[in-house]
Amino acid sequence: MVSIDHVAHKVLTYIPYVLVLIDLRYEGVKCGRDGSVDNHMEMGKKLLAAGQLADALSHFHAAVDGDSKNYMAYYRRATVFLAMGKSKSALPDLSRVIELKPDFKSARLQRGNLLLKQGGLDEAERDFKTVLNSSPSDREEGEAKSQLTKSDEMQRLVAQAHRSYSSQDYVTAAAQLDTIIETCVWDVTSREMRAECFIEMGEMGKAVSDLKAASKLKNDNTQAFYKLSIIYYNLGDHEMSLIEVRECLKLDPEHKQCYSHYKQVKKLNKQIRSAEELIQEQRYEEAVSKYEAVMKTEPNVHRLSLLAKERMCHALAQGQQASRAVSVCGEVLKSDPENVNVLKDRAEAYIQEEQYEEAIQDYETASKHSENDRQVKEGLEKAQRLLKQSHKRDYYKILGVKRNAQKKEITKAYRKLAQQWHPDNFQKPEEKKKAEKKFIDIAQAKEVLTDPEMRTKFDQGEDPMDPESQQGRPHHQHFHQGYQGFNPFGSGPFNFKFNHN
């Protein structure tokens, strides 16, 4: 049970907060009634102190609307904007403060700091010098001198970075711009120049990062979105390329570069989506044709060609076109030897071609780059079993059919071989004995390959007719045992009949 003292203590604890809320509510009602600029200013200060920035901003908006020459209203609103991280909105307010009260040194310092961060070095320098020439306090003087020194240093570095860039020394220019951007964090020009350096250096990820920042720091920055789209396109990321070029066209629907690029990316994106849908529907030959069309649409971008060939490799392997799959997969691996997906697809194609050692090698390479990939592990185990099995009986080879042969093909091959190796066709004892063994192998091959369960086991590297492979399991041993201990052909004419089912 809760004690009365505890409850009383809780109530007393909350009383101050309740009184503050009542006071704020009363003040709000008062503001609503008479619309006093002073009341809006007072409420805004209270809400700002309480961290309620959006509500504080509303009151300072009202104060500015009520008195367009109240420099403190602009200054307070600028303070809220800065607290909200909206420096672009704060700058015009600070300029208005200085226009209304040129000797307001705190506003000049604030504006100078913002201009310095934005890379407006000349303007920032003027603000800091004005503060120093206006009988500043010790604190104001110290801050203005420190920031003026920074501004001078940045101007020197900017000149050096431009010289390095002009002489195509992109590494040095990028390093100099790094230092500049540490201070001028919102400087669009420096970020765009550094992005160009990164592009020349082949560091596309860093270029993307700078261009994304530039697109946000500068209003209507269509060129940043265009460059982002081009970079993503050249990296083979057609979806991101389409997203960025659309952002450009939102800002300027008639932008020639963006519109031309948009048509190309949209066409390519549509073809790739269509090809992927065909793969999902297991229409592999059509998917391959569609990816061939992709390479015709864009023959000059290496990454997009690689993407198309990678997916062709997959479709060909899944479509049992093993020989062509090995060739196409190989083309991709020349440029991207650690591509795990392509290694897996080529390994599967090698298995279809019964090149088990090559399949094992691809799976082992894939395993080095993707240790926890279940498909790699299972594929490697399968290839190892099939290699071991290949040194024993191979029912596909016995019947002379491919591993992807249909039941109809298997039955046809069986009938032909059974007629050829019928023991009654041979008269000499040694020939007849050889024919009997061959005939048993043919019959066993037919039984295994026409039974879905047995064939699946065999395809996984397990011989359902081998007692050792079965590890003591009795299933399907009846056939093998039926040929042990007696001559299935008898001593007279052979009584074999074909099963036409």
N, C-alpha and C positions, 0 to 999 in steps of 0.2 A: 504494500500500500504506500502511495506517495505522501510524504509528510506535508503539513500545511506550510511550515517554514520554507520548504523547497519551492512550493508553488508561489509563495509570496516573493521569494528571491527572484524567481523567473519574471514575475510581473514587473517588479521594480527595475529589472534589467532592461526591459523593453520600453519603459516609459519615455526615456530621452528620444528614442527613435520615433515613437508615436508623436511626440511634441514637434519634432522636426518636420514630419510629414504633414501635420496639421498646419504648421507655419507655411510650408511650401504651397499647400493647397490654397490657403488663404491668400497668399501673394499672387498665385495664379489667377484666382477669381478677380482680384483687384486689377491685374493687368488686363484681363478680359474686359473689364468694365470700362476703364478709362483709357486704355491703350497707351499709357505713359511710357515714353522712351526710357525714363529713369527706372521704371519698374521692370521693363524688359531687360535692361542692363543688369539690374540687381539679381533678377531670377536667373539670367544667363550665367552670372558669376557663381551663384550657388550650385547650379547644376554642373557647371564645369568643374568646380571643386569636388563635387560628388562623383565625377567620372561619367556623368550622363551626357555624353557629347552630342548626340543627335538632338536631344531636347534643348541643350544649351544653344546649339546652332540655330534652332528655330527662333529662340528669343532674340539672338543677335541679328538674325535676318529682319525681324520685326523692328528692331531698334534702328537698323540702317534705313529701312523703308520709311520709318517715322521721322528720321532726321538725316538727310544725305550729307550733311556737313559735320557730323559727329565723328571726329577722327578716332575716338576711343571705341566706338561701336565697330568700326572697320578693324581696328587693331585686335579687339577681343575676338571678332569673327575669324581673323587670320590665325590667331592662337589656336582656336578650335580646329580649323582646317589642318594646321600643322600636326595637332594631336591626333587627327584622324588619318594622317599620312597623305593629305591632299595638298601637296606643295604647289601644284599648278594653280589651284584656286586661291591659295594664300597670297601668292605674289601680287596679283592686281590689287588686293586689299591693302597690302603694305605700301604699294606705290601710291594709292589714294591717301593713306595716312600721311605720307611724306609730302604729298601735294598740299594737303590741308594744313600740316604743321611741319615745315621743313627742318625745324630744330629738334624733332623727336628722334633722339639718337638711338634708342632701343629699336625703333622700327627700321632705321637705316642699317643697324648691325644685323637684324633679322633678314632684311632684304639682301644685304651683301652676302650673308652666309648661303642663302638660297641661290643667288646668282652664281656663286662660286661652285656649288654642287651641280648646277646646271651647265657649267662651262662658260658662263657669261663673264669672262675674266676682266675685261675692260670696265664693264659696268660695276662689277663687284669692287674693283680697285678704287673707282670713284667714290663709292659709298664709304669704304673704310677710310679713305683720305679725308672725306668730309667730316666724319666723326672725329678724327684726330685734330682737325682744325676748328672744332667747335667746343673747346673747353670741356673735354670729357672727364668723367670720374676716373679714378685709378682702374677700376674694373673694366670700364668701357675702353679706356686707352690700351690696356693690356690685351684685350680681345681683338681690338682693331689692328694693333701692330702684328699680332700673331697671324691673323687671317690675311693681312696685307703681304706678309712674307710668303705665306702659302700661295697666294695669288701670283706673286712674282715668279716663284719657283715653277708653278704650273705653266705660265706663259713661256718660260724657257724650255720646258719639256715638250710643250706642244710644237714649238718651232723645230726642235730636234726630231720629233716623231714624224713631222711632215717631210723633213729632209731625208730621213731613213726610208720612208715610204716611197718617195720620189726616186730614190736610187735603187729601189726594189730590194732593199735589205729588210725583208718582212719580219724576220725573227727579232731584230733589234727594235724595229718600229713597234712590234707587239709588246715587247718588254717595257718600252717607254710609255706606251698607252696604258699598260697595267698600272703603272705608278700614277698616271694622271687620273684614271678612273677610281682609284682608291680614295681620292679626294673629291673629284668631280663625278660623283656616282650617278648623276642624272644627265650627264653630258651625252646627248644623242650623237653628235658629230664624232666624238672619240670612239664611241661604241661601234658606229658604222664603219669607221676606218679600221678598227681592230678586227671587225668581222671580215673585211676584205683581206687583211693580213692572214687571218686563219684560213680563208678559202685558198689563198695562194700557197699556204703551208700544208694544205690537205687536211686540216683539222676541222672537219665539217661540223662536228658536234658543238665545238666552241663557237663557231660562226653562227650556228642556229641560236645558241643561247644569247649572244649579243644582239642579233637581229630581232629576236622576240622582245627583248628589253626595249630596243629602239622603237618597235611598233607600238608599244604602250606609252613610252615617254613622249612621243611626238604625235600630235593629232593628225589624222588623215595621212599616215605614212604609208602610202600605197607602194612605194619602192621597196620598203622593208618586206612587206607581204609578198611582193613579186619575187624578190631574191630568195625568201624562205621557200616559196613554191618550187623555184628552179633547183635549189639545193636538194630538197626532198625528192624531186623527180630524178635527179642524177644519182641519188642514193638508192633508187629503186622503190621508194615509198610513195606509190602513186596515190594512195588514199590521203596521206598528209599533204601532198602536193595539191590535191584538189581542194582540201579544206583551206589552205593558205591563199590560193588564188581566188577563191570565192570571197575571202575577207577583203582582198584588194578591190574586187568588183562591187562589193557593198559600198565602199567608200567612193568609187568612181566607176559606174557601169560602162563608161565609154573609154576606159583605159586600154589603149591599143595593145600594149605588150601583154597585159593580164588577160584580155579577151582572147587573143590569139593562142596563148598558152592554155587557157581554160578549155578551148575546143579540143586541143590535142589530148590533154589529160583526161577529159571527160570521155572521149572516144576509147582511149586505152583502158581506163577504169572499167568501162562497160564490157569490153572484150574479156578482161581478166575475171570479172565477176561471172560472166557467162561460162567461161572455161571451168571455173571452180564449181559451179552448179552442175556441169556435165560430169565432173569427177565424182561429186556426191551421188549422182544418179548412176554411177558406174558405166557411163558412156565414154569409155576411155579414148577410143579412136577419134571421136568428135572433139574431145577435150584437147588432144594433141594438135588437131587441125586448128583449133581456136587459138592455141598458144603460138602456133606458127604464124597466124595472122597478127598476133601481138608483135612479134619480131619484125614483121613487115611494116606495121604502123610506126614503130620506133626502132630503126635499125642501128642508131648511132649511140645509144646509151648502154654502156656495157652492163651496168647493174640490172637493168630491165631485161636485157637478153639473158643474163644469168638466171634471173627469176623465172623467165619463161622456160628455159631449158631444165631448171630444177623441177618444175611442175610437170614438164613433159617426161622427164626421167621417171617420176612417180607414176604417171598415168601409163606409161609403157610397161613398167614393171608389174603394175596391177593388172594390165590388160594382157599379160603373158607374152608380150613381144620382147622376149629376153635379149636377143642379140642387139636389137636397136636400142634397148634400154641401157645396156652396158656401154654402148658408144656415146649416147647423149649424156649419161651420168658422168662418164669419163671427161667429157668436155667441161662440165661444171667443176669437177674436182681439180682440174688443172689450175683454175683460178682460185678455187676455194677448197683446198685439200682437207680442211677440218669440218666440212659441212656434214653434220651427223645424219641429217635426213637423207641426203644423197648417198652417203655411204651405206645406209640401211637399204635403200632402194636398189643400189647396184648389187649389194650382197644377195638380195632376194632374186635378182635377175641371174646372178651367177648360179644360184641353187637351181633355178629353172634350166640352166644350161649344163647342170651337173658338174660345174667347176667349183667343187666344194672347198678346195684349199684357198682359192681366191676369195670365196665368200667368207671364210674364217678370217682371212687377213683384213677384209673390210670391216667386219664386226669388231675385231680386236682394235683397229684404229679408232672406230666410233666409240668404243668403250673408254679409251683414254680421254676423250673429250666430253663424255657423258656417262660417268661411272654408274649412276643410279637409273639409267634408262632400262626399263623392263623389256622393251622390244629388242634392244640390243642383246641383253642377256639371254632371252629365249631364242633369238635368232642364232646366236653363237652356239648354243647348246644343240639346236636343231642341225646346223651345218656340220658340227663335229660328229653327231650321230650318223648323219647321212654319209659323211666321209668314211666312217668305220663300216657302215653298211655296204658302201660301194665296193669294198674289198671282198664282200660275200656275194650272195645271190641278189641280182637286180631284176625284179619281175618285169620292169618296163623294157629292159634290154632283152630279156628272154623272149618277149612277144614282139620286140622291135617297134615299140610305140613311144611317143613322147610322154613326159610326166603330166602334161595337161590333156592327154587324150580322153575323149568321151567314151562311154560304155559301148556304144555302137562300134567305134573303131577297134576297141579292145577285143570285142567278140569276133569281129571280122578277122583280125590278125590271128586270134586263137584257132579259128576254124581252118585257116590256111595252113598254119604250122602243124596242127593236129593231123591233117591229111598228109602233109609232107613227111612227118615223123611217125606215122602209123607203123607199129612193129611188123604188121603183116606185109609191109612193103619190102622187108629185108629178110634174106634167106640165111646168110652166114650167121653163126651163133654170136660172134663178137659184134657184128653190126646190129643184130637184133637186140643184144644187151644194151648197146649204146643208145639205140632208138628208144628202148623202154625207159631209160633214165631221162632222156630228153623229153619224152612224152609226159612223164610225171612232172617235170619242171614246168612244162607248158600248161598242164592242167592246174597245177598249184598257182601259177602266175595268173591264170584266168580267174580262179576262185578269189584270190586276194584282191585283184584290181576291179572286180565287178561287185564286190561287197563293200559298201561305203564305209563301214566301221573298220574293216580290215585294211582297206586302202588308206584311210586316214592315219592309222597306226604306222603303216609302212612309210607314208610320206613324212612322218615325224621321226623316222630313223629306227623304227622298231619292226622286226620281222615277225608277223603273227604265226608263221609256220616254223619258227625256230624255237624249240623248247627252252633253250638258254636265254633267248631274248624275252620270252614270256615270263621268265623268273618264277616258274612253278604254277602259272595260271593255266588251267585246262582248256580255256576257250579256244576253239578252232583247231585243236590238235588232232581231232578225229580224222581229218583228211590225210595228214602226214602219217598217222599211225596205220591208216587203212592200207598203205602201200608197203608196210613193213611185214616181213615174214611170209609173204606169198607173192606169186607172180600174177599181177592183175590181168594179164593177157591170156593166161592159160596156155595149155600145150597145143591146142588146136587153133582154128581160125579165130582171129581177134574179134571179140564181140563188143566193140566200141560203138556207141551211138552219140551223135551230136545233140546237144541241148540247144534248141532254137529259141528258148525263152530269153 
